[in-house]
Amino acid sequence: MMDVGEQKCAFCRSNVRAGFTLVEVAMALGIFAFAIIPVIGLMGTGLKASKESINASTTAQIFRIADALVASDASVTTTNMFFSNEGEQTDSSDAVFKAVVSPLSPNDAAGGLLVRKMWQVQIVNPAATNVIYSTRSIQVSRDLSTNDFR
């Protein structure tokens, strides 16, 4: 009776075990390691690029929110807003981003019928304020004849 792992040799009458030798297994593992190590090395670079892309997208969304805040209320003083990783406004305890909106000049007369106000929006890491993600200036102009903001 033959065991499960045994086959009948076509050229001889004795039973031989089918399988891989230790040398074949070692060579297969070597080839696999040679192929997989560069892929694993690229994963770190890909994750870093992905995180930078998410941060850039989130900061752009935060700038849009700050721009809408300044455009809707031109009397905004220095304001701290906190945001989650998805760019949604949240409280300071679980914030990933902190946007500091501060006026650059109280009132800058552009001459004629326009008055311009400028704010600086700085997005920082709330845990380490010396880590600045991005800084942008927002300018709002008000038409004195119609009192409309642009």
Sequence and secondary structure as in RCSB ss.txt:
>XXXX:A:sequence
MMDVGEQKCAFCRSNVRAGFTLVEVAMALGIFAFAIIPVIGLMGTGLKASKESINASTTAQIFRIADALVASDAS
VTTTNMFFSNEGEQTDSSDAVFKAVVSPLSPNDAAGGLLVRKMWQVQIVNPAATNVIYSTRSIQVSRDLSTNDFR
>XXXX:A:secstr
   TTEEE SSSSSEEE S  HHHHHHHHHHHHHHHHHHHHHHHHHHHHHHHHHHHHHHHHHHHHHHHHHHH TT
  SEEEEE TTS EE GGG SEEEEEEEEEEEEEEETTEEEEEEEEEEE SS TT EEEEEEEEEEEETTTTEE 
